[in-house]
Amino acid sequence: MWRESDRLALSSDCFYTLDIWGRDCDPRVAIRLYNFDTEQACASIRKLAALEPAAAWPGHAKPVTGNVRSKLERAADAG
């Protein structure tokens, strides 16, 4: 979901900010066990990053704030 007025993205499971042990981490692509197509997952994160959100909330854990675009692009590149 995208709210243009304040550039808020609610992204569900597009990316995660928890590692596999449940600890907070920088945004990341879901591990292959939890996504059917890593390449498509990375493309979705890049598409979200291009919106230049002020904050992006994943389905679980903490939101991404600050330089959101850069953080999401790094996640997609590492995917």
C-alpha positions in Angstrom: 0.0 0.0 0.0 1.3 3.4 -0.9 0.2 6.8 0.7 1.5 9.6 -1.4 0.7 12.4 1.0 3.4 11.3 3.5 5.3 8.8 1.3 4.4 5.9 3.5 4.8 2.3 2.1 3.2 -0.6 3.9 4.9 -3.5 2.1 3.8 -6.7 3.9 6.5 -9.4 3.1 8.2 -7.6 0.2 11.3 -7.4 2.5 12.2 -8.3 6.0 13.9 -6.4 8.9 14.4 -9.5 11.0 17.1 -12.2 10.5 16.3 -15.9 10.7 16.9 -15.8 14.5 14.3 -13.0 15.0 16.9 -10.2 15.5 16.5 -6.7 14.0 18.6 -6.2 10.8 18.8 -4.0 7.8 16.2 -4.7 5.1 16.7 -8.0 3.3 15.1 -10.2 0.7 13.4 -13.2 2.2 15.5 -16.3 2.2 14.9 -18.7 -0.8 12.9 -21.0 1.4 10.3 -18.2 1.9 10.1 -16.8 -1.7 9.3 -18.5 -4.9 11.4 -16.2 -7.1 14.3 -14.3 -5.6 14.9 -12.3 -8.8 11.3 -11.2 -8.8 11.5 -10.4 -5.1 14.5 -8.2 -5.8 12.6 -6.4 -8.6 9.7 -5.7 -6.3 12.1 -4.2 -3.7 13.7 -2.0 -6.4 10.2 -0.9 -7.6 9.3 0.1 -4.0 12.7 1.9 -3.6 12.0 4.0 -6.7 9.0 5.5 -5.0 11.4 7.1 -2.6 9.4 6.4 0.5 9.9 8.3 3.7 9.2 5.1 5.6 8.6 1.5 4.6 7.0 -0.9 7.0 7.5 -4.6 6.4 4.9 -7.1 7.6 7.1 -8.0 10.6 9.5 -6.0 12.8 10.7 -2.4 12.5 10.1 0.1 9.7 12.9 1.3 7.4 13.5 5.1 7.8 16.2 7.5 6.9 17.6 6.9 3.5 15.0 4.3 2.7 15.7 4.2 -1.1 19.4 3.4 -0.5 18.7 0.8 2.1 16.1 -1.0 -0.1 18.4 -0.9 -3.1 21.2 -2.5 -1.1 18.8 -5.2 0.0 17.8 -5.9 -3.6 21.4 -5.9 -4.8 22.3 -8.4 -2.1 19.3 -10.6 -2.9 
